[in-house]
Amino acid sequence: MQEDDILLQKQKKQEILNVLGELVHSSRVSLNKGINTFSYEYDIGNGLLSRLEKGNIDTKITTLWKLANAFGYKCSDFVKLLEEKLPKDFNFYN
C-alpha cells in the first residue's frame, strides 16, 4: 500500500471514531447520565468511555454492543445511526 493510501485510511478511521464518539456522547447525555454513572451501570470503564467519546480510541465489538443496548438499540441499528452521520459517499478505501 502506498503512503497516500495509508494516510487516507488513517483519516477515514479517525472520521469514524469522531462520529462514533459524538454519537455515544450525545446518546449518553440524552439519558441524563454522567460518565461515571453510565459507565458503572453498563459495565464500561469510565476512562474507556471518556476516550471513546473524544474519538481517541477504537472499540471492541463487545463494547459497541453494550453501548447500543444501553441506549436501547440493537447493535445493527446503532451502527446504522453511525452510518447516517457519516458522509453519504463514505467509503473506507477511497
KATA-V817000 format. One record per run of one state. SS is the DSSP state (H for helix, E for strand, - for the rest). FROM is the first residue (numbers start at 1). LEN is the number of residues. If there is no record, write none. Layout:
BEGIN
SS & FROM & LEN
SS & FROM & LEN
END
This chain:
BEGIN
- & 1 & 2
H & 3 & 28
- & 31 & 4
H & 35 & 7
- & 42 & 4
H & 46 & 8
- & 54 & 7
H & 61 & 10
- & 71 & 4
H & 75 & 11
- & 86 & 9
END
